[in-house]
Amino acid sequence: MTAGSLPSHRLLVDEPGLLLTQCCCCGEIELYFRGLAIALNLTDLYGLVNRLENLPQAAHYRVGLLDLRDTLNKAGFQAIGLDLTDVERDRLLRGLHLACLRLDMDLLTRGHLPLN
């Protein structure tokens, strides 16, 4: 990247062990958490937030993630999951909430989000 070029990604959340960025050309959200990279569209992002919010209180979680659009040949895996402690779940959920708030504020300030 040269000094005069535009960035390819916009930083949403940068915390220790958690990074969320948004691609400037396609709007895809990239989540980096505990060495795992996950690409999400906005629907998938809100779905993951809802899934994590609705988990019952527990000491450990296993959250299955499977994108039906990815075939085994294209993605190189059949399914993937996250093993989380309650503290990791809370930290991930807090970062996802912050990313959603920043995305909503960006849409609101640009006039693309209804005021109701």
N, CA, C and O atoms as a MOPAC input file, in Angstrom:
PM7 MOZYME 1SCF
protein

 N      0.84500 1    -1.16200 1     0.00000 1
 C      0.00000 1     0.00000 1     0.00000 1
 C      0.89700 1     1.23300 1     0.00000 1
 O      1.83900 1     1.32700 1     0.78700 1
 N      0.60200 1     2.15800 1    -0.87100 1
 C      1.37600 1     3.38900 1    -0.93200 1
 C      0.72600 1     4.43600 1    -0.03900 1
 O     -0.42300 1     4.29100 1     0.37700 1
 N      1.46000 1     5.46700 1     0.24000 1
 C      0.99400 1     6.48300 1     1.18200 1
 C     -0.26100 1     7.19800 1     0.68700 1
 O     -1.07400 1     7.63900 1     1.50000 1
 N     -0.43300 1     7.32200 1    -0.62500 1
 C     -1.57800 1     8.04700 1    -1.15800 1
 C     -2.77700 1     7.17900 1    -1.45900 1
 O     -3.82300 1     7.70300 1    -1.84100 1
 N     -2.66900 1     5.88700 1    -1.30300 1
 C     -3.78100 1     5.01000 1    -1.67000 1
 C     -4.81500 1     4.92600 1    -0.55400 1
 O     -4.51800 1     5.19500 1     0.61000 1
 N     -6.02700 1     4.55000 1    -0.92800 1
 C     -7.10200 1     4.39400 1     0.05000 1
 C     -6.96500 1     3.05500 1     0.75700 1
 O     -6.50600 1     2.08800 1     0.15000 1
 N     -7.35300 1     2.97500 1     2.02800 1
 C     -7.28100 1     1.69100 1     2.74100 1
 C     -8.31100 1     0.71700 1     2.17500 1
 O     -9.37600 1     1.12500 1     1.71200 1
 N     -7.98400 1    -0.57000 1     2.21800 1
 C     -8.90500 1    -1.58100 1     1.70100 1
 C     -9.92800 1    -1.99400 1     2.74300 1
 O    -10.98300 1    -2.52700 1     2.39800 1
 N     -9.62900 1    -1.75300 1     4.02200 1
 C    -10.53600 1    -2.13100 1     5.10200 1
 C    -10.66700 1    -0.98500 1     6.10500 1
 O     -9.73500 1    -0.21400 1     6.33500 1
 N    -11.84500 1    -0.90900 1     6.68300 1
 C    -12.12000 1     0.08200 1     7.72400 1
 C    -12.13900 1    -0.63600 1     9.06300 1
 O    -12.81300 1    -1.65400 1     9.22200 1
 N    -11.40700 1    -0.10900 1    10.00900 1
 C    -11.30700 1    -0.71600 1    11.33100 1
 C    -12.57600 1    -0.42700 1    12.12900 1
 O    -12.97300 1     0.72900 1    12.27500 1
 N    -13.21000 1    -1.48200 1    12.64600 1
 C    -14.40200 1    -1.33200 1    13.48100 1
 C    -14.07700 1    -1.51600 1    14.95400 1
 O    -14.46400 1    -0.69700 1    15.78700 1
 N    -13.36200 1    -2.59500 1    15.27700 1
 C    -13.00400 1    -2.90400 1    16.66200 1
 C    -11.58500 1    -3.44900 1    16.67100 1
 O    -11.25400 1    -4.34000 1    15.88900 1
 N    -10.75100 1    -2.92200 1    17.54700 1
 C     -9.38500 1    -3.41700 1    17.71900 1
 C     -9.11200 1    -3.51400 1    19.21100 1
 O     -8.74300 1    -2.53100 1    19.85500 1
 N     -9.29900 1    -4.70300 1    19.74600 1
 C     -9.05300 1    -4.98200 1    21.15600 1
 C     -8.09700 1    -6.16100 1    21.23500 1
 O     -7.96800 1    -6.90700 1    20.26500 1
 N     -7.43200 1    -6.34800 1    22.35000 1
 C     -6.52700 1    -7.49800 1    22.46700 1
 C     -7.26400 1    -8.81400 1    22.20100 1
 O     -8.22700 1    -9.14800 1    22.89000 1
 N     -6.80200 1    -9.54500 1    21.20400 1
 C     -7.39300 1   -10.83200 1    20.85500 1
 C     -8.63800 1   -10.75300 1    20.00100 1
 O     -9.23600 1   -11.78500 1    19.70000 1
 N     -9.05200 1    -9.55100 1    19.59600 1
 C    -10.28300 1    -9.37700 1    18.81400 1
 C    -10.10700 1    -8.22900 1    17.83400 1
 O     -9.76200 1    -7.11400 1    18.22400 1
 N    -10.34800 1    -8.51100 1    16.56200 1
 C    -10.24400 1    -7.49100 1    15.52600 1
 C    -11.42100 1    -7.66500 1    14.58000 1
 O    -11.67500 1    -8.76800 1    14.09600 1
 N    -12.13600 1    -6.58600 1    14.31600 1
 C    -13.22600 1    -6.57900 1    13.34900 1
 C    -12.97000 1    -5.46400 1    12.35700 1
 O    -12.75900 1    -4.31500 1    12.74600 1
 N    -12.99000 1    -5.80000 1    11.07000 1
 C    -12.79600 1    -4.82100 1    10.01600 1
 C    -13.91300 1    -4.98000 1     8.99300 1
 O    -14.59100 1    -6.00700 1     8.94600 1
 N    -14.09300 1    -3.94300 1     8.17300 1
 C    -15.06900 1    -3.99700 1     7.09600 1
 C    -14.36800 1    -3.68600 1     5.79300 1
 O    -13.64400 1    -2.69600 1     5.69000 1
 N    -14.58400 1    -4.53200 1     4.79000 1
 C    -14.01100 1    -4.32800 1     3.46700 1
 C    -14.66100 1    -3.09400 1     2.84100 1
 O    -15.88500 1    -2.97000 1     2.84100 1
 N    -13.85000 1    -2.18900 1     2.31300 1
 C    -14.37100 1    -0.95200 1     1.74000 1
 C    -15.06800 1    -1.17500 1     0.40100 1
 O    -15.91900 1    -0.37400 1     0.01400 1
 N    -14.72400 1    -2.25000 1    -0.31400 1
 C    -15.33100 1    -2.44600 1    -1.62900 1
 C    -16.61600 1    -3.26800 1    -1.57100 1
 O    -17.55600 1    -2.96000 1    -2.30300 1
 N    -16.69600 1    -4.29500 1    -0.73400 1
 C    -17.88100 1    -5.16600 1    -0.72600 1
 C    -18.67400 1    -5.09500 1     0.57200 1
 O    -19.79000 1    -5.61200 1     0.63000 1
 N    -18.13300 1    -4.47200 1     1.61300 1
 C    -18.84700 1    -4.34400 1     2.87400 1
 C    -18.77600 1    -5.56200 1     3.77400 1
 O    -19.39700 1    -5.57700 1     4.83700 1
 N    -18.03100 1    -6.58500 1     3.37200 1
 C    -17.92000 1    -7.80300 1     4.17600 1
 C    -17.20500 1    -7.50800 1     5.49400 1
 O    -16.23200 1    -6.75400 1     5.53000 1
 N    -17.69600 1    -8.11000 1     6.57000 1
 C    -17.10600 1    -7.94300 1     7.89200 1
 C    -16.14000 1    -9.09000 1     8.13800 1
 O    -16.49800 1   -10.25400 1     7.96000 1
 N    -14.92800 1    -8.76900 1     8.54200 1
 C    -13.93500 1    -9.79300 1     8.85300 1
 C    -13.68600 1    -9.78500 1    10.35200 1
 O    -13.35300 1    -8.75700 1    10.94100 1
 N    -13.85500 1   -10.95500 1    10.95500 1
 C    -13.70000 1   -11.14300 1    12.39300 1
 C    -12.47000 1   -11.99600 1    12.63400 1
 O    -12.35800 1   -13.09600 1    12.09200 1
 N    -11.55000 1   -11.49900 1    13.43800 1
 C    -10.36400 1   -12.25100 1    13.85000 1
 C    -10.43100 1   -12.39500 1    15.36500 1
 O    -10.35100 1   -11.41100 1    16.10000 1
 N    -10.57900 1   -13.64600 1    15.82200 1
 C    -10.74300 1   -13.90000 1    17.24900 1
 C    -10.01200 1   -15.18400 1    17.59300 1
 O    -10.30900 1   -16.24000 1    17.03500 1
 N     -9.05200 1   -15.09700 1    18.51600 1
 C     -8.29100 1   -16.26300 1    18.97800 1
 C     -7.66700 1   -17.05500 1    17.82300 1
 O     -7.69700 1   -18.28600 1    17.82400 1
 N     -7.11200 1   -16.35800 1    16.85900 1
 C     -6.44200 1   -17.01300 1    15.74500 1
 C     -7.37100 1   -17.54300 1    14.67300 1
 O     -6.91300 1   -18.20400 1    13.74100 1
 N     -8.65200 1   -17.27400 1    14.77400 1
 C     -9.64100 1   -17.73700 1    13.81400 1
 C    -10.14100 1   -16.55100 1    13.00900 1
 O    -10.48100 1   -15.51300 1    13.57600 1
 N    -10.18800 1   -16.69600 1    11.70200 1
 C    -10.70000 1   -15.63900 1    10.83100 1
 C    -12.04500 1   -16.07700 1    10.26800 1
 O    -12.18200 1   -17.18000 1     9.73800 1
 N    -13.03200 1   -15.20300 1    10.39100 1
 C    -14.37000 1   -15.49200 1     9.89600 1
 C    -14.83200 1   -14.29300 1     9.07800 1
 O    -14.74400 1   -13.15600 1     9.54000 1
 N    -15.32500 1   -14.54200 1     7.86400 1
 C    -15.88700 1   -13.49100 1     7.02200 1
 C    -17.40700 1   -13.55300 1     7.12500 1
 O    -18.00700 1   -14.61800 1     6.97700 1
 N    -18.02200 1   -12.40200 1     7.38000 1
 C    -19.46600 1   -12.33500 1     7.59400 1
 C    -20.07400 1   -11.20200 1     6.77900 1
 O    -19.47600 1   -10.13400 1     6.64400 1
 N    -21.26900 1   -11.43900 1     6.23400 1
 C    -22.02300 1   -10.30800 1     5.71200 1
 C    -22.83400 1    -9.73600 1     6.87000 1
 O    -22.77700 1   -10.27100 1     7.97700 1
 N    -23.57500 1    -8.67600 1     6.64400 1
 C    -24.29500 1    -8.03500 1     7.74900 1
 C    -25.33800 1    -8.95700 1     8.36800 1
 O    -25.52100 1    -8.95600 1     9.58500 1
 N    -26.02300 1    -9.74500 1     7.54100 1
 C    -27.02400 1   -10.68700 1     8.05300 1
 C    -26.37100 1   -11.72800 1     8.94400 1
 O    -26.89400 1   -12.05900 1    10.00900 1
 N    -25.21900 1   -12.24900 1     8.50600 1
 C    -24.49500 1   -13.23900 1     9.31300 1
 C    -23.99100 1   -12.63200 1    10.62300 1
 O    -24.01300 1   -13.28400 1    11.66600 1
 N    -23.53700 1   -11.37700 1    10.56000 1
 C    -23.05400 1   -10.69700 1    11.76700 1
 C    -24.16800 1   -10.57000 1    12.80100 1
 O    -23.97900 1   -10.91000 1    13.96900 1
 N    -25.32700 1   -10.08100 1    12.36900 1
 C    -26.45200 1    -9.94200 1    13.29600 1
 C    -26.93000 1   -11.30800 1    13.77500 1
 O    -27.35800 1   -11.44300 1    14.92100 1
 N    -26.86400 1   -12.33200 1    12.90900 1
 C    -27.23300 1   -13.68100 1    13.31600 1
 C    -26.31300 1   -14.22800 1    14.39200 1
 O    -26.77200 1   -14.87200 1    15.33500 1
 N    -25.00900 1   -13.97300 1    14.25600 1
 C    -24.05000 1   -14.42800 1    15.26300 1
 C    -24.27500 1   -13.70500 1    16.59000 1
 O    -24.18900 1   -14.31600 1    17.65500 1
 N    -24.56100 1   -12.41600 1    16.52800 1
 C    -24.85100 1   -11.65700 1    17.75000 1
 C    -26.07700 1   -12.24500 1    18.44400 1
 O    -26.05800 1   -12.47400 1    19.65300 1
 N    -27.13500 1   -12.48700 1    17.68600 1
 C    -28.35600 1   -13.05400 1    18.27500 1
 C    -28.10600 1   -14.43500 1    18.85900 1
 O    -28.62600 1   -14.76400 1    19.92500 1
 N    -27.31700 1   -15.23900 1    18.17000 1
 C    -27.01900 1   -16.58700 1    18.66600 1
 C    -26.26500 1   -16.52900 1    19.98900 1
 O    -26.59000 1   -17.25800 1    20.92600 1
 N    -25.25500 1   -15.65800 1    20.06500 1
 C    -24.47500 1   -15.54100 1    21.29900 1
 C    -25.29900 1   -14.94100 1    22.43700 1
 O    -25.13600 1   -15.32700 1    23.59500 1
 N    -26.18600 1   -13.99400 1    22.10700 1
 C    -27.02700 1   -13.38200 1    23.14200 1
 C    -28.01400 1   -14.37700 1    23.74600 1
 O    -28.33900 1   -14.28700 1    24.93000 1
 N    -28.48700 1   -15.31200 1    22.95000 1
 C    -29.53200 1   -16.23100 1    23.39600 1
 C    -29.00400 1   -17.52900 1    23.98700 1
 O    -29.78600 1   -18.43400 1    24.27800 1
 N    -27.69400 1   -17.63500 1    24.17000 1
 C    -27.15300 1   -18.83800 1    24.80200 1
 C    -27.47000 1   -18.82400 1    26.29500 1
 O    -27.39800 1   -17.77100 1    26.92700 1
 N    -27.81800 1   -19.96500 1    26.86200 1
 C    -28.05600 1   -20.00400 1    28.31100 1
 C    -26.74100 1   -19.79700 1    29.06800 1
 O    -25.66100 1   -20.04400 1    28.53200 1
 N    -26.84500 1   -19.34600 1    30.30200 1
 C    -25.65300 1   -19.11000 1    31.12100 1
 C    -24.94000 1   -20.43200 1    31.38800 1
 O    -25.55800 1   -21.38800 1    31.85600 1
 N    -23.65000 1   -20.49000 1    31.09300 1
 C    -22.85600 1   -21.70400 1    31.30400 1
 C    -21.39400 1   -21.31100 1    31.45700 1
 O    -21.01100 1   -20.18000 1    31.16100 1
 N    -20.58100 1   -22.25800 1    31.92400 1
 C    -19.14700 1   -22.00100 1    32.08500 1
 C    -18.40400 1   -22.14200 1    30.76300 1
 O    -17.41300 1   -21.45000 1    30.53300 1
 N    -18.87600 1   -23.03600 1    29.88900 1
 C    -18.24200 1   -23.28100 1    28.58700 1
 C    -19.30900 1   -23.36300 1    27.50800 1
 O    -20.43400 1   -23.80200 1    27.74900 1
 N    -18.92700 1   -22.92700 1    26.30700 1
 C    -19.83800 1   -22.94300 1    25.16800 1
 C    -19.14900 1   -23.58500 1    23.98300 1
 O    -17.93400 1   -23.46900 1    23.82400 1
 N    -19.91200 1   -24.25400 1    23.16400 1
 C    -19.45800 1   -24.71400 1    21.85600 1
 C    -20.46800 1   -24.19000 1    20.85000 1
 O    -21.60900 1   -24.64900 1    20.79300 1
 N    -20.03000 1   -23.22200 1    20.06100 1
 C    -20.89900 1   -22.57700 1    19.08500 1
 C    -20.51300 1   -23.10300 1    17.71500 1
 O    -19.39700 1   -22.87500 1    17.24900 1
 N    -21.42600 1   -23.80100 1    17.07500 1
 C    -21.17100 1   -24.33100 1    15.74000 1
 C    -21.39300 1   -23.26700 1    14.68600 1
 O    -22.39500 1   -22.55400 1    14.71700 1
 N    -20.47400 1   -23.16100 1    13.76700 1
 C    -20.57400 1   -22.21500 1    12.66400 1
 C    -20.43400 1   -22.99900 1    11.37500 1
 O    -19.43500 1   -23.68900 1    11.16800 1
 N    -21.42300 1   -22.89800 1    10.51100 1
 C    -21.37700 1   -23.58500 1     9.22400 1
 C    -22.00900 1   -22.67700 1     8.19700 1
 O    -23.15900 1   -22.26700 1     8.35100 1
 N    -21.28200 1   -22.36300 1     7.16600 1
 C    -21.81300 1   -21.54900 1     6.09100 1
 C    -22.22300 1   -22.48200 1     4.97400 1
 O    -21.36900 1   -23.13200 1     4.37000 1
 N    -23.50200 1   -22.56300 1     4.68800 1
 C    -23.99600 1   -23.48000 1     3.66900 1
 C    -23.59000 1   -23.06000 1     2.27000 1
 O    -23.68100 1   -23.85800 1     1.33700 1
 N    -23.14200 1   -21.81400 1     2.10300 1
 C    -22.68900 1   -21.37500 1     0.78600 1
 C    -21.31600 1   -21.93900 1     0.45000 1
 O    -20.94800 1   -22.01700 1    -0.72300 1
 N    -20.56200 1   -22.32800 1     1.45500 1
 C    -19.22700 1   -22.87200 1     1.22500 1
 C    -19.30800 1   -24.38300 1     1.08700 1
 O    -19.77100 1   -25.07600 1     1.99300 1
 N    -18.86300 1   -24.87800 1    -0.03100 1
 C    -18.79300 1   -26.32800 1    -0.18800 1
 C    -17.47700 1   -26.82000 1     0.39800 1
 O    -16.56300 1   -26.02700 1     0.62600 1
 N    -17.37800 1   -28.10700 1     0.63900 1
 C    -16.15300 1   -28.68300 1     1.18400 1
 C    -14.97400 1   -28.41400 1     0.25600 1
 O    -13.87000 1   -28.13900 1     0.72500 1
 N    -15.19500 1   -28.48900 1    -1.04600 1
 C    -14.10700 1   -28.27400 1    -2.00500 1
 C    -13.64700 1   -26.81900 1    -2.01800 1
 O    -12.45200 1   -26.55000 1    -2.13900 1
 N    -14.57600 1   -25.88900 1    -1.89500 1
 C    -14.22000 1   -24.47500 1    -1.97700 1
 C    -13.59000 1   -23.97300 1    -0.68200 1
 O    -12.60000 1   -23.24200 1    -0.72000 1
 N    -14.14300 1   -24.35000 1     0.44600 1
 C    -13.67700 1   -23.80600 1     1.71400 1
 C    -12.55200 1   -24.61900 1     2.33900 1
 O    -11.76100 1   -24.08000 1     3.11300 1
 N    -12.46700 1   -25.90700 1     2.01700 1
 C    -11.43500 1   -26.74000 1     2.61100 1
 C    -11.82600 1   -27.30800 1     3.95300 1
 O    -11.02400 1   -28.00100 1     4.57900 1
 N    -13.02700 1   -27.03900 1     4.41600 1
 C    -13.52100 1   -27.61500 1     5.66500 1
 C    -15.02000 1   -27.83400 1     5.51900 1
 O    -15.67900 1   -27.23000 1     4.67200 1
 N    -15.53300 1   -28.70400 1     6.35800 1
 C    -16.96400 1   -28.97900 1     6.30200 1
 C    -17.73400 1   -28.16300 1     7.33900 1
 O    -18.83500 1   -27.68600 1     7.06400 1
 N    -17.16900 1   -28.00700 1     8.49900 1
 C    -17.81600 1   -27.22300 1     9.54800 1
 C    -16.73800 1   -26.68100 1    10.47200 1
 O    -15.62500 1   -27.20500 1    10.53000 1
 N    -17.07900 1   -25.64800 1    11.17400 1
 C    -16.13700 1   -25.05400 1    12.10900 1
 C    -16.92400 1   -24.62100 1    13.34000 1
 O    -18.11000 1   -24.30700 1    13.24200 1
 N    -16.28800 1   -24.60500 1    14.46500 1
 C    -16.97100 1   -24.19500 1    15.68500 1
 C    -16.04100 1   -23.44400 1    16.60500 1
 O    -14.81900 1   -23.49800 1    16.46200 1
 N    -16.62800 1   -22.75000 1    17.54100 1
 C    -15.88400 1   -22.00700 1    18.54900 1
 C    -16.12500 1   -22.64000 1    19.90600 1
 O    -17.27100 1   -22.84400 1    20.30600 1
 N    -15.06300 1   -22.94800 1    20.60600 1
 C    -15.15500 1   -23.36700 1    22.00100 1
 C    -14.80800 1   -22.15000 1    22.84500 1
 O    -13.69300 1   -21.63400 1    22.77300 1
 N    -15.76100 1   -21.69600 1    23.64200 1
 C    -15.60500 1   -20.45700 1    24.39600 1
 C    -15.87500 1   -20.67100 1    25.87500 1
 O    -16.71000 1   -21.49000 1    26.25900 1
 N    -15.16000 1   -19.92700 1    26.68900 1
 C    -15.53300 1   -19.82800 1    28.10000 1
 C    -16.56400 1   -18.70500 1    28.21200 1
 O    -16.81000 1   -17.98700 1    27.24300 1
 N    -17.15500 1   -18.55500 1    29.37300 1
 C    -18.13300 1   -17.48200 1    29.54600 1
 C    -17.49300 1   -16.10400 1    29.41000 1
 O    -18.13000 1   -15.17500 1    28.91300 1
 N    -16.24600 1   -15.95900 1    29.84400 1
 C    -15.54000 1   -14.68000 1    29.72000 1
 C    -15.25000 1   -14.37700 1    28.24900 1
 O    -15.41500 1   -13.23800 1    27.81100 1
 N    -14.81700 1   -15.39000 1    27.47800 1
 C    -14.54900 1   -15.18900 1    26.05200 1
 C    -15.83100 1   -14.86200 1    25.29700 1
 O    -15.83500 1   -14.01100 1    24.40700 1
 N    -16.90900 1   -15.53700 1    25.65200 1
 C    -18.20400 1   -15.25000 1    25.01700 1
 C    -18.59700 1   -13.80000 1    25.25600 1
 O    -19.02300 1   -13.11300 1    24.32800 1
 N    -18.45900 1   -13.33000 1    26.49000 1
 C    -18.81400 1   -11.95100 1    26.81200 1
 C    -17.92700 1   -10.96000 1    26.07100 1
 O    -18.41200 1    -9.93800 1    25.58700 1
 N    -16.63200 1   -11.25200 1    25.97700 1
 C    -15.70200 1   -10.35500 1    25.27700 1
 C    -16.02000 1   -10.30800 1    23.78100 1
 O    -16.01800 1    -9.23600 1    23.17600 1
 N    -16.29400 1   -11.48600 1    23.18400 1
 C    -16.64900 1   -11.53400 1    21.76700 1
 C    -17.96100 1   -10.80200 1    21.52400 1
 O    -18.07300 1   -10.03200 1    20.56900 1
 N    -18.93700 1   -11.02900 1    22.36100 1
 C    -20.23800 1   -10.38300 1    22.20300 1
 C    -20.12900 1    -8.86700 1    22.35800 1
 O    -20.77000 1    -8.12400 1    21.61400 1
 N    -19.32600 1    -8.40000 1    23.31200 1
 C    -19.11500 1    -6.95900 1    23.49400 1
 C    -18.47300 1    -6.34600 1    22.24100 1
 O    -18.87300 1    -5.26500 1    21.80800 1
 N    -17.48100 1    -7.03300 1    21.65900 1
 C    -16.84800 1    -6.53900 1    20.44100 1
 C    -17.79800 1    -6.52600 1    19.25400 1
 O    -17.77600 1    -5.59400 1    18.45100 1
 N    -18.63700 1    -7.56000 1    19.13700 1
 C    -19.62200 1    -7.60800 1    18.05400 1
 C    -20.66200 1    -6.50000 1    18.21500 1
 O    -21.07200 1    -5.88300 1    17.23200 1
 N    -21.08600 1    -6.24800 1    19.45200 1
 C    -22.03000 1    -5.15000 1    19.69300 1
 C    -21.41600 1    -3.80800 1    19.30000 1
 O    -22.08100 1    -2.97600 1    18.68300 1
 N    -20.16000 1    -3.60000 1    19.65200 1
 C    -19.48500 1    -2.35200 1    19.30700 1
 C    -19.38700 1    -2.19400 1    17.79400 1
 O    -19.60200 1    -1.10100 1    17.27000 1
 N    -19.06400 1    -3.27400 1    17.08900 1
 C    -18.98900 1    -3.22300 1    15.62800 1
 C    -20.35400 1    -2.88400 1    15.03400 1
 O    -20.44200 1    -2.07300 1    14.11200 1
 N    -21.41500 1    -3.49400 1    15.55000 1
 C    -22.76700 1    -3.20800 1    15.05800 1
 C    -23.14100 1    -1.74600 1    15.30200 1
 O    -23.74000 1    -1.10500 1    14.43900 1
 N    -22.79300 1    -1.22600 1    16.46600 1
 C    -23.07500 1     0.18300 1    16.75700 1
 C    -22.33100 1     1.10800 1    15.80700 1
 O    -22.89100 1     2.10000 1    15.34100 1
 N    -21.09100 1     0.79700 1    15.52000 1
 C    -20.30600 1     1.64000 1    14.60300 1
 C    -20.86600 1     1.57200 1    13.18800 1
 O    -20.90900 1     2.58400 1    12.48900 1
 N    -21.29700 1     0.37900 1    12.76000 1
 C    -21.90500 1     0.24300 1    11.43700 1
 C    -23.21600 1     1.02400 1    11.36600 1
 O    -23.47200 1     1.71600 1    10.38000 1
 N    -24.04500 1     0.91800 1    12.40300 1
 C    -25.31800 1     1.64100 1    12.42500 1
 C    -25.10000 1     3.15200 1    12.45300 1
 O    -25.80400 1     3.88900 1    11.76300 1
 N    -24.13500 1     3.62100 1    13.24100 1
 C    -23.84800 1     5.05700 1    13.29300 1
 C    -23.35500 1     5.56900 1    11.94600 1
 O    -23.69400 1     6.67800 1    11.53300 1
 N    -22.55800 1     4.76200 1    11.27000 1
 C    -22.06400 1     5.14400 1     9.95600 1
 C    -23.22600 1     5.27000 1     8.97100 1
 O    -23.29600 1     6.23500 1     8.20900 1
 N    -24.13500 1     4.29400 1     8.98700 1
 C    -25.29800 1     4.35500 1     8.10200 1
 C    -26.19400 1     5.53800 1     8.45600 1
 O    -26.72100 1     6.20400 1     7.56600 1
 N    -26.36700 1     5.79900 1     9.73800 1
 C    -27.21500 1     6.90000 1    10.19100 1
 C    -26.64000 1     8.24800 1     9.77500 1
 O    -27.37600 1     9.11400 1     9.30200 1
 N    -25.34300 1     8.43500 1     9.94200 1
 C    -24.73200 1     9.72100 1     9.59200 1
 C    -24.68500 1     9.94100 1     8.08400 1
 O    -24.65400 1    11.08400 1     7.62900 1
 N    -24.68000 1     8.87200 1     7.31100 1
 C    -24.71100 1     8.99900 1     5.84900 1
 C    -26.13300 1     9.14600 1     5.31400 1
 O    -26.33000 1     9.40800 1     4.12800 1
 N    -27.12400 1     8.97600 1     6.19200 1
 C    -28.51100 1     9.10100 1     5.76300 1
 C    -29.08200 1     7.85300 1     5.12800 1
 O    -30.10800 1     7.92300 1     4.45300 1
 N    -28.44000 1     6.70600 1     5.32900 1
 C    -28.91300 1     5.45300 1     4.74000 1
 C    -29.70900 1     4.60100 1     5.71600 1
 O    -30.21200 1     3.54400 1     5.33400 1
 N    -29.83700 1     5.02800 1     6.95100 1
 C    -30.56000 1     4.26100 1     7.96500 1
 C    -31.78700 1     5.06400 1     8.38300 1
 O    -31.66200 1     6.22900 1     8.76300 1
 N    -32.98300 1     4.45000 1     8.31800 1
 C    -34.18300 1     5.18800 1     8.71900 1
 C    -34.08600 1     5.63300 1    10.18000 1
 O    -33.50200 1     4.93500 1    11.01000 1
 N    -34.65100 1     6.77400 1    10.48100 1
 C    -34.57800 1     7.32400 1    11.82900 1
 C    -35.46300 1     6.58800 1    12.81600 1
 O    -35.24900 1     6.70600 1    14.02200 1
 N    -36.45200 1     5.83000 1    12.35200 1
 C    -37.31500 1     5.10500 1    13.28700 1
 C    -36.61600 1     3.84500 1    13.67400 1
 O    -37.14700 1     3.06000 1    14.45900 1

